[in-house]
Amino acid sequence: MSQVAALLFALTSLTASGVDWPEWRGAGRQGIWSETGIIQTLPANGLKVKWRVSIRAGYSGPAVAAGRVFLLDHAPSRGTRVSERVICLDERTGKVLWTREWDADYRGLDYANGPRATPTVDGDRVYLLGAAGSLRCLRTADGSELWSSDFVRDFRTMLPAWGMSSAPLVASSKLIAIAGGKGNAKVVAFDKMSGKVLWRALSSDDSEPGYSQPILIDTPVPQVIVWHATALQSLHPETGEILWSQPFRVTMNTPIATPAWNPPHLLVSGFFDGARMMELSPSGARLAWASQGGNETRSDKLHALMSQPLIIGEYIYGICSYGQLRCLSRSTGERLWETQQVTVERARNATAWLVRYQDRVFILNDRGELILAKLGPSGYSETGRAKVITPTSPPGARREFGAVVWSHPAFANRHIVLRNDQEIIRISLDHTDYR
């Protein structure tokens, strides 16, 4: 092969290569899709479904890595006993490559409709967390188990009301999990290869672990950010040492939305108690602003439920307690505008997932509609909307369809992969499929 041909081949391969979605909210957990060749509008004659596969119920979103799709679901067994399962599919065809199941007890869990945590894929391993605190490390090739931990058995965890929800986080050679264990085992770091416990951090004596996802942020010192029911805290990933702490008592132990990070700012927002904006520096962190009073109905600034806000430039965009999409000033938290267009219903717990793509945002609302929109300080501009999946999960409150979609989709390799309680679907967003 000539040097020119080799160069052209390399450039073609680079252009054709896609971007995986190996964990919750994609690589880095911030809901940013950094791929090219994506459609700029949603076609009027519909989107192309590449495959659909029957599955069982669950809230776990899919992870996509190295040509495979990983998903957790479950099936009832007897009484409160269930069988949790991971299913691995071929990304291109949807063919089931392997499955692995284990028993769990959902006694006492509200919304006991299956696993919550999205799989975390790291190289040839996938890390899984069940709703009752079963952590497993499996080979991606065949599903064989390499190691496991049971939080209730190993750390005396008292399961929170809505189950264990925080997807395990890979930080270099460690796997960091929100275990909610007794003593100083709210957060536990394992050797990701062997499962050996390397450190434990934070007391569980004064609060539950909550349901938010830990994130790893890149500052002069790497930090693991953990938002639990009494504080927003930063830990050193190597040692578990507390780097800084911001008290934040959360009503009903419900920190849920993932912290949003855009240097130097870190934002958390809760359904009942509103938002806190931290400003990080080499010397630590300071509270830049916070919601002042209010509640889920008389909301101040932003009261997110499940949906992680986006920090874009000088503005913040997020879904509030009754489904309002709001725009805030990044520097002050002042509300600039809001709209109900995204979720349609002004209903308690109405939500949508926001994923940034270049100068636009893909939004999957809980009605099963995919929206493409532009967001800016002057308002919301929708450029397309398509029904892509049927809501099937119980909403817990009166809703128009009697069901919702509460599982986060994956955006990978020019496609969206999404699920409900009955099927998982892969839909093309590749511009070459719509010429």
FENMO-V598327 format. One record per helix or strand of 2 or more residues. SS is the DSSP state (H for helix, E for strand). FROM is the first residue (numbers start at 1). TO is the last residue. If there is no record, write none. Layout:
BEGIN
SS_FROM_TO, SS_FROM_TO
END
This chain:
BEGIN
H_3_16, E_49_54, E_63_65, E_68_76, E_81_90, E_96_105, E_120_122, E_125_129, E_134_139, E_145_150, H_151_155, E_169_171, E_174_181, E_185_191, E_197_201, E_215_217, E_223_227, E_231_235, E_242_247, H_251_253, E_260_262, E_265_270, E_274_281, E_284_290, E_310_312, E_315_319, E_325_329, E_335_339, E_352_357, E_360_365, E_369_376, E_379_387, E_410_412, E_415_419, E_423_428, H_431_434
END
